[in-house]
Amino acid sequence: MVSFIHAADLHLDSPFKGLIHLSDEWFEAVQNSTFQAFEQIVSQAIKNAVDFVVIAGDLYDASERSIRAQTFLREQFKRLNTAQINVYIIYGNHDFIDRQYLYIDMPENVHIFDETPETVYYQSAQGETVAISGFSYDQQHIKDNRLQKYPPRDITADYHIGLLHGNCQGIETPSSVYAPFSVADVRRLNYDYLALGHIHKRGSIHSSLPAYYSGNIQGCHRKELGDKGCYLVKCEQGQCHPEFISAAPIIWEAITVNMSGATSLQQALNKITQILHEQLERQANKRYLIDLTCQFEELDAALVSMLTTDQINQLIDSSDYWITHITCEKQSDQHLIDSFIERYPSAWQKAIHSVTDDDHFTLLQQELQTQVPLKYWQQDWDHDFKERIKQQAIQAIEQALVDNE
């Protein structure tokens, strides 16, 4: 049997934008979370005595990798070297190869793929041969399908594994600038396992193919919900089976609290605390960042004004979780919305598509640039900003349905 760890998207030195309102202690914990997550992955690799570790890109959050991050990785790779565990690395769009004279040398057990797809071989202690193919980005955007340049499965090897940092067509985003590839490309290669990076949500690209995104090792913002980590992959009898291993010290969660009957600050606080205790799965050495939605039958302006993150975090005073966002909204008549969706599914899908299509953001940006003074121009149209606008647009449609019923 051959076993290995599949990790990707470490994003060491991630700036974790938008979290400056955290307490100093929490902000330091968040800043260190990606480092702690990878340290845990290395510990799991050693504990499970794997043959090797593969990392499918974006080890660093930027091509300007810090001394701290490089030194940290070197020390972790030394731990693996002591345990006689090899490491195979490709770089992605965030940490593409650039100004290599600023890089620190890594231990001898580490192989870094260059910008041309290549295949290296690993020989296990039991005599099994593993072919490993991959390439690293040499620029931020790779528009061509590099997977088509990978060699077909080496039939002389017991297992053939591919590493790729890229976007599978139809998965998450339609982007064509991050080494795009298709399910058909994967099927043609006939590899025993394709270790993917770039998409931060773990899972397979197709039920019949051994091609998996391991996701990032630590959630970076409020939309990256749930536990994060890596895959422990065991290959035997010609089959490779991945098993998720948790590594993230901090987990993002979105929680909704029904505020029916809460007419005072204390009652609202009691409901929030109760729901947090009920819904958060307590895990050792895990902490939680919470995106909280409070739904009221009727909105009381004075009460709502008191439900700020600063005040609620101060009142709760917990080291286990921190509320990063609070949204107070009126409870929708969901049955009316569900009825409309059931009766007019195509109209609903058309309406939702009209407000969530990324092309609309591009057109809006262009329109704003021509009509709004520069000092008022919103320049940072990042993923989080776009998702907030989309959600508000959907809520506006839902409210219009209720108002017009």
N, C-alpha and C positions, 0 to 999 in steps of 0.2 A: 504493500500500500504506500502511496505517496500522499502527503498532506502539506498544505500551505495556507498562509494567510493572504487574503485578497483585501487590500485597503486602497483608498483613493481620497483625493480632495481633503488633505490634512489642513490646508490653508493656515499654516503657521504664520504668525504675525498679522492675522486678520484684525483690522481696526475696529470691528464691531460697531459700525456707525449707528448713531441714534440712541446710544445707551449712556450718554454723559450724565443723565439724571440719576443713575444708580448711586448707591452709597459707595464710599471709597473701598470698603471691604468687598462688596459685591462686584464692583468694576474690576478690581484686581483679580478676583476669582474668574470672571469672564475672560479677561485677558490671558490668563494662564490655562484656560480650559482646553484649547487645542493641543497644547504641550502635554497636559495630563492625560488626555485621551490617547495620544500616540504612545506615551509611556506605558499605559495600560495594555495597548495592543501588543507591544513588544513583550510585556510580561506574559500575556496569553500565548504568544508564539513559543516562548521558552517553556511555559508550563505544559503545553500540548506537544512539545518536542517536534515541531513541524520541520519539514525538509528545507523550506525556504519561504520568503515573504515577497509578494509582488505589490508594488504601489503604482496605481494607474493615473499618475499625473496630479498636478496642483499640490505638490508638497508644501510649497510656499504660496503666500497670497499674492506675491508680485515678483517680477523678475529681479527687482532690487532686494534680494534676500539678505536679511540681517545677519550679523555675526552671531547674535544670540541663537537664531533659528538654526544656522548651519552647525554651530558647535553642539547644540542640543541633538540634532540628528546624528552627528558623528558619534556622540557618546552612546546613543541608543543602538546604532549599528554596531558599535564595539561590543555591547552587551550580546547582540545576536551572534557576532563573530566568536565570542567566547563560548557560546553554546553551539558553535559549528552550524549556524543557520545562514544561508546565503540570502542576499537581497537583490531584487531586480526592479529597476526604476525606469519609468518614462516621465518626462516633463510635459505639462499641458499648456493651456492658453494663458494661465496666470503666471506660471514660472518658466516660460519658454527660455531656451538657451540664449543667453545674451551676456556679453562682457565676462567671459569665463575666467579672466585673470583675477576676478574678485571672488572666485569660489574657493572654498576650503576643500582639500582632498579628503575623500572618504576612505574607510578601511578597505582592505583587500577583498572582503566578502561581498562588496557592493559592485554590481554591474549597472551602468547607466547607458541606456540605449541612445544612439545619436539620431540625427534627423532623417536618416534613411532606414526604412524598415529592414531589420536584420533578425537572424535567428541564432540563439546561443543554446547550449545544451547543458543539462544538469544530470549527474549520475548519482543515484541514491545509494545508501549503504547496502541496500538489498540488491543492487545491480540494475535497477529500473532506470531507463533513460527518458528524460523529459525534454522536449523541444520547447523553447520559449521565444516567441516572436513579438516585436514591438518597435516603436519609434518615438522620439521626443519632438515636441514642437521647437522650431527654430525661429518662430515669429508668433505673434499673438493670434493671428487668424490663419487657419488652414482651410482653404475653400475646396480643395480637391479631395476625392475619396481615396485616402491612403490605404484603407483596408483592402482595396482591390490590388494593391501592390504587395500584400502579404503572400508568402508562399502557401500553397495548399498543404494539408496535413502531411507531415513526414511519416510515412508508413513504417519506417525503420525504428521510430521511437515508440515507447510504450504509451506515452501521452504527449499531446501537443497543446500548449497553452498560448493564448494570445493576450497581449496587453494593448489597450486602445483607450485614448482619451478623446471622446468625440460624441457627436449627437446622432442617435439613431432616428431616422425619419419617422415621425409620428409619435415620438416619445417626448412628452412635456412641452418642448418648444420646437418650432419649425426651422430653427436657425441653420443656415447653410455655410457658416464660416468656421465651424469647429469640427473639422475632419468628418463631414457627414457620411453616413453609411446606411445601408438598408438591411432588413432581415434577410433578404435574398443573398446579400454579400456574405453574411455570416454563415448561412446554410451552405454556400458553395465551398467555403474553406474547410468545413467539416472538422473543426477543432474539437478537442475534448472539453475545453473550457475557454471562454473569452472573458477576461477580467476587464471590466469597463470603468471608466471614470468620467467625470464632467457633470452628469446629472446627480443632484444631491439627494435624490430619493432612491432607496435601494429596491432591488427587484429585478426580475428577468425581463428581457425584451420580448420574449415569446415563450409560450408554455412548452413548446417542443424543442427548444434550443437551450444549450448550456451556456448562455451568454447573460451576464449579470452586472448591473450597476451595484456597487457596494454602498453607494451614498457617501456623504461626508461623515467624518468621524465625530464632529461636534456641530450642532445647529448654530448657524451664524446670525439668524434673525428670526423674527416672530412668525414667519411663514414656514419655517423649517421645523415642523412640529414632531414630537415623539422622540424616542430613543434613537441614538446613532452609534455606529461602531464599524465593524468589519465582518468579513466572512471567514470562517474556518472551513476550508475545502478539503474533503477527503476523496481520493481517487483510488478505486479498486475495481477489479473486474471490468475495466473499460468504461467506468462511469465516474463522473465527478459530482459530488454532492456538497453544496454550500450550506453552512449553518451560521446563523447570525450570532455574533458575540457583541454584547453591549460594551461601550468604552467611554461614552460622553459623560463627564461629571455633571454637566448642566443640561437639563431637558426643557425645551420650550413646550408649553401647553396653552390651548385656547379653551376657556371655560365660560359657560353661560350660567348666570344665576337668575332664577325666577324670583323677582322681588315682590310678588303678590302679598299684600298685607303689611309690607314694611313702610311705616309712616314716620319713622324716626331714624336718626343716624345710628343709634345703638341697634335697632332692629335690622337695619341694612347690614351693619357690621357682623351681626350674629349669623345672618343668612350666608354672607360671603365666607366666613370662617367655617361654617358647617359644610358647605359645598366643597371647599378646598380640602378638608379632611376626608370627605367621602370619595371624591373623584381622583385625587392624586395617589397613585400607587407608590407606596413607600418602599424605596430601595436604598440599601446601604451605600453611603458615599455619593448619593445623588441629590442635586438641588434643582429647583424649578423656577423658571421665568414664566410669568403668567400674563396672557392677553385676556383680560376679563371683560365680559359683556353683561351688563345689568339690565334686565328687562322689567319695566314697570307697567302696571295697568294704566296709570296716568303719571305723567312726568311732573314732579314738583321741583320748580327751579331752585328753591333754597336748598333742598336736600341734595339735588344733583350737583350743585356747586360745591358741596362738602365732599363729594366722592372723587377726590383727586388721588393720583398715585402717591404723592408725598404724604398726604394725611392718612390714607388707608394703610400704607406700609408702616407708618409710625405707630398707628393704633394696633395693628396686628403684631408687629415686632417679632418676626420669625426669621430664623437663620436658614430655614428649609426652602422658603420660596419668597419671591419678590414680584410684585405686580408691576409690569412695565407699561401697560396701557389699560385704561378703563373707558369703556363706551357705555353710555346710558341711553337707552332707547325705549320707545313705547312698544309694548307687545303687539305684534302684528296679528291680524286675523288669518292665521295660517291656513285654516280650512277653506277660506275664500280663494287664497292663492292656489292651493292644491287643486281646488275645483276647476279653476281657470286652466291650469296646466293640463289637467286630465281632458278637458273639453277641447282645448286648442293647443296641442303640443307643438305644432309647427310654428304657430305665431309666437309662442313663448320662446322657442329656440332661436327664432329670428331676432326677437327683441334682445335676448341675452347676448347673442353674437354681435349685435350692432353696438353694444356698449363695452364689449370685452376684446374686440379685435384690435391687435397691436397696431394695425395700419391707421386706426383712428387716432392713436397717440402721435404718430408721425405727422399726420395732417394737422392735428391740433398744435403741435410744436411749431410747425411751419407758419400756421396762421398767427400764433402768438408772437413769433419773432418779427412779423411784419407790422403788427398793430399795437403791441404793448411796449412801453419804454423799457430799456434794458435793465434799469435798476429794479423793476418789478418782475423780471423774467425768472421763472423757476427753471434752473439749469439742471438740477439733479433728479432727472426722471429715472430713478433706479427702480428695481423690481418691487421694493416695498411701497414706494410712492404709487406706482401703477396699480398695484393690487388694492391699495386703499381706495383709489378713485373708482376702480371697477366695482368694488363691493358697495360703495356709496351709490353708484349708478343702479346696481341691481336692487338695492333697498328702495330707491326712488321709484322704480318700476312697480315693485311690490306694493308700496304705499299708494300709488296711483290706482292700482287694481282695487284695493280696499276702499279708497275714497269714492270710487266711481261705481261700486257695487250697488 
